[in-house]
Amino acid sequence: MSIKRSLRKIGLRVALGSIRKLETNTKHSAALLSEHRRQGTVALVWALDEADDHLSSALKSQLEKLAEFETTVVVCPPRYFSALRSRGLFFETLPMSSDLPRCGASANWDLYLERRIARIRESWSPDFEFTIGSSPEGYVQSLPSGDQT
């Protein structure tokens, strides 16, 4: 067996082992999205309700558990980008509820956000998805309707 194949096999074992570790404590809020593994494992963390100036202890704890994934992407408010960048993580964002009234009354935000969420999932094709706080769909439902200002 070549060295490259051996490394791939070891990487897959690490990813599967980390998923097993996560399943022990978080089955109710985590979902394994793909039974077919790729070379690189991707974890997607939705942290849309983060409100403090610093990363919450729940988010830090989850990021430590996901350290064995080759790629971890956090969807969160923009104020956390520098903290995530310094940890070598990828990040995405959705418009915050406080920003929507300033962006225009005629916009259909529900449709935009549903498409944006789908695009994030499609772009990263995560093997594992975890939510801290409300789910992306719950986040969309909690926002004022698109015709309000």
Rosetta blueprint (number, residue, H / E / L):
1 M L
2 S L
3 I H
4 K H
5 R H
6 S H
7 L H
8 R H
9 K H
10 I H
11 G H
12 L H
13 R H
14 V H
15 A H
16 L H
17 G H
18 S H
19 I H
20 R H
21 K H
22 L H
23 E H
24 T H
25 N H
26 T H
27 K H
28 H H
29 S H
30 A E
31 A E
32 L E
33 L L
34 S L
35 E L
36 H L
37 R L
38 R L
39 Q L
40 G L
41 T L
42 V E
43 A E
44 L E
45 V E
46 W E
47 A L
48 L L
49 D L
50 E L
51 A L
52 D L
53 D L
54 H L
55 L L
56 S L
57 S H
58 A H
59 L H
60 K H
61 S H
62 Q H
63 L H
64 E H
65 K H
66 L H
67 A H
68 E H
69 F L
70 E L
71 T E
72 T E
73 V E
74 V E
75 V E
76 C L
77 P L
78 P H
79 R H
80 Y H
81 F H
82 S H
83 A H
84 L H
85 R H
86 S H
87 R L
88 G L
89 L L
90 F E
91 F E
92 E E
93 T L
94 L L
95 P L
96 M L
97 S L
98 S L
99 D L
100 L H
101 P H
102 R H
103 C H
104 G L
105 A L
106 S L
107 A L
108 N L
109 W H
110 D H
111 L H
112 Y H
113 L H
114 E H
115 R H
116 R H
117 I H
118 A H
119 R H
120 I H
121 R H
122 E H
123 S H
124 W H
125 S L
126 P L
127 D L
128 F E
129 E E
130 F E
131 T E
132 I L
133 G L
134 S L
135 S L
136 P H
137 E H
138 G H
139 Y H
140 V H
141 Q H
142 S H
143 L L
144 P L
145 S L
146 G L
147 D L
148 Q L
149 T L
